[in-house]
């Protein structure tokens, strides 16, 4: 039975299946990617690659309706969010085309003796991308676009539930004028992915996914001395330290928790509120979460479509029910219907409960009471994750101080959903290694070659 299938989470209906790659398919993909790297990529200029990337961005926009509908069917994303994801993927791709000269330029170095020294950025070769289901276009864009600009070629293993969007992306790159082998979609099994990582033609692997997946791939890459970049889970804290408009803060808290049906690594998941605002925040937050419309992801007023699969909804429900069994209070929500899960709020979670340490990947948030700033920072940092974080305060000095104290790769102050193509994305601790997006996103899979001349 194939691993790759479109199972509409809204209905449970299997819409299509796709065969996994044969051994011959895998070898053909490797050969094509290696051939393109040694051939067209080395012969082309950065300007030529940038021109084609700009066309990829344009095709995202031209095919927006078609592309958005695909991922609504594949993983239940509300249509407006799906359309926004297509737009963001286009923006990211265009960003690297726009900044090609800056990314590809030599960096002069100061030297003590005569002559010159520069750092020249050059590609590594064939890269494997292992991508997740929650952002089928955005995640691929931030990996593929900078690396293709640099001259690397891409083998892309998408999530098994995203075979149609995976194929659509390969078509975009081909229709944009990139030769065969520059971007290759391949429906790999886990065992085949391990073989590909070990192949001497492959120089690096990028993974976006769970801690378990990241650790497994990193181990394989390490055994084979391959560069690896990991973007893994998160349990981002949302600190409420002071405000003169609690309703506005609550609205942003809801947006930060429910975006993408609550299935984002950098979503706010732990809401840490100082004592002064705690009771009012819980009341308002619970009311707003319970008011989020759950329904058909193609409907205009839907805020929450189904989770990505029945298994995902069952997993979230198990976590919530386990928290309640261990003594947490369920304020609102917590009632699963198929793959649908409503906005859910838990309080009273302590460090003796499983939910204190776990990532809740869906529309469920935990609210914690903090005595003061120090206590809020303590709770925020008491986690194995370190992806993003959110700080709400009216005191600029406090904002700067707390931003320095939080153990995370990203801190957003008094705003949410503020990702941009030019801003780096990534975390620390068990949230991964490396960065994507921005100029830093073009620095992961490169040879920074020193050229010293007399």
C-alpha positions as CSV (number, residue, x, y, z in Angstrom):
1,X,0.0,0.0,0.0
2,X,1.3,3.4,-0.9
3,X,2.5,5.8,1.8
4,X,1.4,8.8,-0.2
5,X,-2.3,9.6,-0.3
6,X,-4.7,12.6,-0.2
7,X,-7.1,11.9,2.6
8,X,-9.5,14.8,3.1
9,X,-9.5,15.4,6.8
10,X,-12.9,17.1,6.6
11,X,-14.6,14.0,5.4
12,X,-12.1,11.1,5.9
13,X,-12.4,10.3,2.2
14,X,-9.3,9.1,0.3
15,X,-9.2,11.2,-2.8
16,X,-6.1,9.9,-4.5
17,X,-3.1,7.7,-3.9
18,X,0.4,8.0,-5.3
19,X,3.0,5.2,-5.7
20,X,6.1,5.5,-3.7
21,X,9.4,5.6,-5.6
22,X,11.0,2.5,-6.9
23,X,14.7,1.9,-6.6
24,X,15.0,2.9,-10.2
25,X,13.1,6.1,-9.5
26,X,15.4,7.0,-6.6
27,X,18.5,6.4,-8.7
28,X,17.0,8.5,-11.6
29,X,16.3,11.4,-9.2
30,X,19.8,11.3,-7.7
31,X,21.3,11.1,-11.2
32,X,19.2,14.0,-12.5
33,X,20.0,16.2,-9.5
34,X,23.7,15.5,-9.6
35,X,23.8,16.0,-13.4
36,X,22.0,19.4,-13.1
37,X,24.4,20.5,-10.4
38,X,27.5,19.6,-12.4
39,X,26.0,20.8,-15.6
40,X,23.5,23.7,-15.9
41,X,23.9,25.0,-12.4
42,X,27.7,25.5,-12.8
43,X,27.3,27.0,-16.3
44,X,24.5,29.4,-15.3
45,X,24.9,32.8,-13.7
46,X,23.3,34.0,-10.5
47,X,21.3,36.4,-12.6
48,X,19.9,33.6,-14.7
49,X,18.9,31.6,-11.7
50,X,17.3,34.7,-10.1
51,X,15.3,35.3,-13.2
52,X,13.8,31.8,-13.1
53,X,13.1,32.1,-9.4
54,X,11.2,35.3,-10.1
55,X,9.2,33.3,-12.6
56,X,8.5,30.7,-9.9
57,X,7.1,33.4,-7.7
58,X,5.0,34.7,-10.5
59,X,3.6,31.2,-11.2
60,X,2.6,30.9,-7.5
61,X,0.5,34.0,-7.9
62,X,-0.9,33.0,-11.3
63,X,-2.0,29.6,-9.9
64,X,-3.0,30.8,-6.5
65,X,-6.5,29.4,-6.6
66,X,-5.5,26.0,-7.8
67,X,-2.6,25.7,-5.3
68,X,-4.7,26.9,-2.4
69,X,-7.5,24.4,-3.1
70,X,-4.9,21.5,-3.1
71,X,-3.7,22.1,0.4
72,X,-7.2,22.6,1.8
73,X,-8.0,19.1,0.6
74,X,-4.7,17.7,1.7
75,X,-4.5,19.0,5.3
76,X,-7.7,21.0,6.1
77,X,-6.2,24.5,6.1
78,X,-9.0,27.1,5.9
79,X,-9.1,28.6,2.4
80,X,-8.1,32.1,3.3
81,X,-5.0,30.8,5.1
82,X,-4.2,28.5,2.2
83,X,-4.3,31.5,-0.2
84,X,-2.1,33.5,2.2
85,X,0.4,30.7,2.3
86,X,0.7,30.7,-1.5
87,X,1.3,34.4,-1.4
88,X,4.0,34.1,1.3
89,X,5.7,31.4,-0.7
90,X,5.8,33.7,-3.7
91,X,7.1,36.5,-1.6
92,X,9.9,34.3,-0.2
93,X,11.0,33.1,-3.6
94,X,11.0,36.6,-5.0
95,X,13.0,37.9,-2.0
96,X,15.9,35.7,-3.0
97,X,15.7,36.8,-6.6
98,X,15.7,40.4,-5.4
99,X,18.7,39.9,-3.2
100,X,20.8,37.7,-5.5
101,X,23.6,40.2,-5.9
102,X,23.9,40.6,-2.1
103,X,23.8,36.9,-1.4
104,X,26.3,35.9,-4.1
105,X,28.8,38.8,-3.7
106,X,32.3,38.2,-2.4
107,X,33.0,39.4,1.2
108,X,36.4,41.3,1.4
109,X,38.5,40.6,4.5
110,X,41.1,42.8,6.1
111,X,44.6,41.3,6.1
112,X,47.9,42.2,7.7
113,X,50.1,41.6,4.7
114,X,50.1,42.5,1.1
115,X,47.4,41.5,-1.4
116,X,43.8,40.6,-0.9
117,X,41.5,38.1,0.7
118,X,37.8,37.4,0.1
119,X,35.2,34.9,1.1
120,X,33.4,33.5,-1.9
121,X,30.1,31.7,-1.4
122,X,29.8,28.6,-3.5
123,X,27.3,25.7,-3.6
124,X,27.7,22.3,-2.0
125,X,25.8,20.2,-4.5
126,X,22.7,18.0,-4.2
127,X,20.5,18.7,-1.1
128,X,17.7,16.6,0.3
129,X,14.7,18.5,1.8
130,X,12.3,16.5,4.1
131,X,9.3,18.7,4.5
132,X,6.2,18.7,6.7
133,X,2.5,18.8,6.0
134,X,1.5,21.9,8.0
135,X,2.8,24.5,5.4
136,X,3.2,22.6,2.2
137,X,4.4,25.6,0.1
138,X,5.9,28.0,2.6
139,X,8.3,25.4,4.1
140,X,9.5,24.3,0.7
141,X,10.0,27.9,-0.5
142,X,12.3,28.9,2.3
143,X,14.5,25.8,1.7
144,X,14.5,25.6,-2.1
145,X,14.6,29.2,-3.2
146,X,17.9,30.3,-1.5
147,X,19.7,27.1,-2.3
148,X,18.8,27.1,-6.0
149,X,19.9,30.7,-6.2
150,X,23.2,29.6,-4.8
151,X,23.6,26.8,-7.3
152,X,22.6,23.8,-5.2
153,X,20.1,21.3,-6.6
154,X,17.1,20.0,-4.7
155,X,15.6,16.6,-4.0
156,X,12.3,17.1,-2.2
157,X,10.7,14.5,0.0
158,X,7.3,15.9,1.0
159,X,5.0,14.6,3.7
160,X,3.1,11.5,2.7
161,X,-0.2,13.4,2.9
162,X,0.9,16.1,0.5
163,X,1.6,14.3,-2.7
164,X,-0.5,16.6,-5.0
165,X,1.1,19.9,-3.7
166,X,4.5,18.2,-4.0
167,X,3.9,17.5,-7.6
168,X,2.5,20.9,-8.3
169,X,5.7,22.5,-6.9
170,X,7.9,20.4,-9.2
171,X,5.8,21.6,-12.1
172,X,6.2,25.2,-11.1
173,X,10.0,25.0,-11.2
174,X,9.9,23.2,-14.5
175,X,7.5,25.6,-16.0
176,X,9.6,28.5,-14.8
177,X,12.4,27.3,-17.0
178,X,14.7,25.4,-14.7
179,X,16.2,22.3,-16.4
180,X,15.4,18.8,-15.3
181,X,17.2,17.9,-12.1
182,X,17.3,21.3,-10.5
183,X,14.2,20.6,-8.4
184,X,13.1,17.0,-8.2
185,X,10.1,15.7,-6.3
186,X,10.5,12.1,-5.2
187,X,8.0,10.0,-3.1
188,X,10.5,8.4,-0.8
189,X,9.9,5.9,2.0
190,X,11.7,6.5,5.3
191,X,14.1,3.7,4.3
192,X,14.8,5.3,0.9
193,X,15.4,8.7,2.5
194,X,18.1,7.1,4.7
195,X,19.7,5.6,1.6
196,X,19.6,9.0,-0.2
197,X,21.2,10.8,2.8
198,X,24.1,8.3,2.7
199,X,24.6,8.6,-1.1
200,X,27.9,10.4,-1.8
201,X,26.2,12.7,-4.4
202,X,24.1,14.2,-1.6
203,X,25.9,16.9,0.4
204,X,23.3,18.0,3.0
205,X,19.8,17.5,4.3
206,X,17.2,19.9,5.7
207,X,14.4,18.7,7.9
208,X,11.3,20.4,9.2
209,X,9.3,18.2,11.5
210,X,9.0,16.6,14.9
211,X,11.8,16.1,17.4
212,X,11.8,12.4,16.7
213,X,12.1,12.9,13.0
214,X,14.9,15.5,13.4
215,X,16.9,13.3,15.8
216,X,16.6,10.3,13.5
217,X,17.7,12.3,10.4
218,X,20.5,14.0,12.3
219,X,21.9,10.7,13.4
220,X,21.9,9.4,9.8
221,X,23.5,12.6,8.5
222,X,26.1,12.5,11.3
223,X,27.1,8.9,10.4
224,X,27.6,10.0,6.8
225,X,29.3,13.4,7.7
226,X,26.6,15.4,5.9
227,X,25.5,18.9,6.9
228,X,22.1,19.0,8.4
229,X,19.7,21.8,9.3
230,X,16.8,21.1,11.7
231,X,13.6,23.1,12.3
232,X,11.6,21.1,14.8
233,X,8.9,21.6,17.4
234,X,8.1,24.5,19.6
235,X,6.0,25.4,22.7
236,X,6.3,29.2,22.4
237,X,5.5,31.3,25.4
238,X,3.2,34.3,25.2
239,X,4.0,36.6,28.2
240,X,1.5,39.2,29.3
241,X,3.4,41.6,31.7
242,X,1.5,44.9,31.3
243,X,-1.1,46.3,29.1
244,X,-3.5,49.2,28.7
245,X,-5.7,47.3,26.3
246,X,-6.3,43.7,27.5
247,X,-8.9,43.0,24.8
248,X,-6.3,43.8,22.1
249,X,-3.8,41.5,23.7
250,X,-6.4,38.7,24.0
251,X,-7.2,39.1,20.3
252,X,-3.5,38.7,19.4
253,X,-3.3,35.7,21.7
254,X,-6.1,34.0,19.9
255,X,-4.6,34.8,16.5
256,X,-1.3,33.4,17.7
257,X,-2.8,30.2,18.9
258,X,-5.3,29.5,16.1
259,X,-3.4,30.3,13.0
260,X,-3.2,27.3,10.7
261,X,-5.7,25.4,12.8
262,X,-3.3,25.7,15.7
263,X,-0.7,23.6,13.8
264,X,2.3,25.8,13.6
265,X,5.7,25.1,15.3
266,X,6.0,28.8,16.3
267,X,2.5,29.3,17.4
268,X,2.0,30.7,20.9
269,X,1.0,27.7,23.0
270,X,1.8,28.7,26.6
271,X,0.2,31.9,27.9
272,X,2.0,33.2,30.9
273,X,0.1,36.1,32.5
274,X,1.1,38.1,35.6
275,X,-1.3,37.9,38.5
276,X,-2.8,41.4,37.9
277,X,-4.3,40.4,34.6
278,X,-4.6,36.6,35.0
279,X,-8.3,36.2,35.9
280,X,-9.5,38.7,33.3
281,X,-7.3,37.2,30.6
282,X,-8.5,33.7,31.2
283,X,-12.1,34.8,31.0
284,X,-11.7,36.8,27.8
285,X,-9.3,34.3,26.2
286,X,-11.6,31.4,26.8
287,X,-14.6,33.3,25.4
288,X,-12.7,34.2,22.3
289,X,-11.3,30.7,21.8
290,X,-14.7,29.1,22.1
291,X,-16.2,31.6,19.7
292,X,-13.9,30.6,16.9
293,X,-16.0,29.1,14.1
294,X,-15.3,25.5,13.4
295,X,-16.4,24.1,10.0
296,X,-15.8,23.5,6.3
297,X,-12.4,24.8,5.5
298,X,-13.7,26.1,2.1
299,X,-16.3,28.3,3.9
300,X,-15.5,32.0,4.2
301,X,-16.3,32.4,7.9
302,X,-14.4,29.3,9.1
303,X,-11.6,30.0,11.5
304,X,-10.8,26.3,12.4
305,X,-11.0,23.6,9.8
306,X,-10.2,20.0,10.7
307,X,-6.9,19.1,12.0
308,X,-4.5,17.6,9.4
309,X,-5.8,14.1,10.0
310,X,-7.9,12.0,12.3
311,X,-4.8,10.8,14.0
312,X,-3.7,14.3,14.8
313,X,-7.0,15.2,16.3
314,X,-7.0,12.0,18.4
315,X,-3.5,12.8,19.6
316,X,-4.4,16.3,20.7
317,X,-7.5,15.0,22.4
318,X,-5.5,12.4,24.3
319,X,-3.1,15.1,25.6
320,X,-6.0,17.3,26.7
321,X,-7.8,14.5,28.5
322,X,-4.6,13.3,30.1
323,X,-4.0,16.8,31.5
324,X,-7.5,16.9,32.9
325,X,-7.0,13.4,34.5
326,X,-3.8,14.7,36.1
327,X,-5.6,17.7,37.6
328,X,-5.7,20.5,35.1
329,X,-8.9,22.5,34.6
330,X,-10.6,22.4,31.2
331,X,-12.1,25.9,30.8
332,X,-13.5,25.5,27.3
333,X,-13.4,23.1,24.4
334,X,-11.9,19.7,24.6
335,X,-14.6,17.9,22.6
336,X,-13.4,16.2,19.4
337,X,-15.7,15.5,16.5
338,X,-13.8,13.4,13.9
339,X,-10.8,15.4,12.9
340,X,-12.3,18.6,14.1
341,X,-11.2,20.1,17.4
342,X,-12.6,23.4,18.9
343,X,-10.6,26.2,20.5
344,X,-9.6,24.8,23.9
345,X,-8.2,26.4,27.1
346,X,-6.5,24.6,30.0
347,X,-5.4,26.1,33.3
348,X,-3.9,24.7,36.4
349,X,-1.2,22.7,34.5
350,X,1.8,22.1,36.8
351,X,5.3,20.8,36.2
352,X,4.1,17.4,37.4
353,X,1.8,17.0,34.4
354,X,2.7,15.7,30.9
355,X,1.1,18.7,29.2
356,X,3.7,21.0,31.0
357,X,6.5,19.5,28.9
358,X,4.6,18.5,25.7
359,X,3.9,20.5,22.5
360,X,0.1,20.7,21.9
361,X,-0.1,20.8,18.1
362,X,-3.6,22.1,17.6
363,X,-6.0,24.8,18.8
364,X,-5.4,24.2,22.5
365,X,-3.6,26.7,24.8
366,X,-2.5,26.5,28.4
367,X,-2.7,29.6,30.6
368,X,-0.2,30.0,33.5
369,X,-0.3,32.5,36.4
370,X,3.0,34.3,37.1
371,X,3.7,36.3,40.2
372,X,5.9,38.9,38.4
373,X,8.4,39.3,35.5
374,X,11.0,37.0,37.0
375,X,8.4,34.3,37.5
376,X,7.1,34.7,34.0
377,X,10.6,34.4,32.5
378,X,11.2,31.3,34.7
379,X,8.1,29.6,33.4
380,X,8.8,30.7,29.8
381,X,12.3,29.1,29.9
382,X,11.2,25.9,31.7
383,X,10.9,23.9,28.6
384,X,13.0,21.8,26.3
385,X,11.9,23.9,23.3
386,X,13.3,27.3,22.2
387,X,11.8,28.4,18.9
388,X,9.8,31.6,19.2
389,X,8.3,33.8,21.9
390,X,6.0,36.7,22.4
391,X,6.2,39.5,25.0
392,X,3.5,42.0,25.7
393,X,4.3,45.0,27.8
394,X,3.9,48.8,27.8
395,X,7.4,49.3,29.3
396,X,10.1,49.5,26.6
397,X,12.8,48.8,29.1
398,X,11.1,45.7,30.3
399,X,10.6,44.5,26.7
400,X,14.3,44.8,26.0
401,X,15.2,43.2,29.3
402,X,12.9,40.2,28.9
403,X,13.8,39.7,25.3
404,X,17.4,39.2,26.4
405,X,16.4,36.8,29.1
406,X,14.2,34.5,27.1
407,X,15.9,31.3,25.7
408,X,14.5,31.3,22.2
409,X,15.6,31.9,18.6
410,X,13.0,34.6,18.1
411,X,11.3,37.2,20.3
412,X,8.3,39.2,19.1
413,X,7.3,42.2,21.2
414,X,3.7,43.4,21.2
415,X,2.8,41.7,17.9
416,X,2.2,38.3,16.4
417,X,2.1,36.7,13.0
418,X,4.9,39.0,11.9
419,X,7.1,36.6,9.9
420,X,8.6,38.1,6.8
421,X,10.7,36.7,4.0
422,X,13.7,38.8,5.1
423,X,13.6,37.8,8.8
424,X,15.5,34.7,10.0
425,X,13.5,31.8,11.4
426,X,14.9,29.2,13.7
427,X,15.4,28.1,17.3
428,X,17.6,26.7,20.0
429,X,17.5,23.8,22.4
430,X,15.3,21.0,21.1
431,X,13.7,23.3,18.5
432,X,16.5,22.7,16.1
433,X,19.7,24.1,14.6
434,X,20.3,26.6,11.8
435,X,18.2,29.3,10.3
436,X,15.9,29.7,7.4
437,X,14.6,32.9,5.6
438,X,16.4,36.2,5.2
439,X,20.1,36.4,4.4
440,X,20.9,33.9,7.1
441,X,18.7,31.4,5.3
442,X,21.2,31.5,2.4
443,X,24.1,30.6,4.7
444,X,23.3,27.1,5.7
445,X,24.4,24.9,2.7
446,X,27.3,26.8,1.3
447,X,31.1,26.6,1.0
448,X,32.5,29.8,2.3
449,X,35.7,29.6,0.4
450,X,38.7,31.8,1.3
451,X,40.5,33.2,-1.7
452,X,43.8,34.8,-0.7
453,X,45.9,36.6,-3.4
454,X,49.3,38.1,-3.3
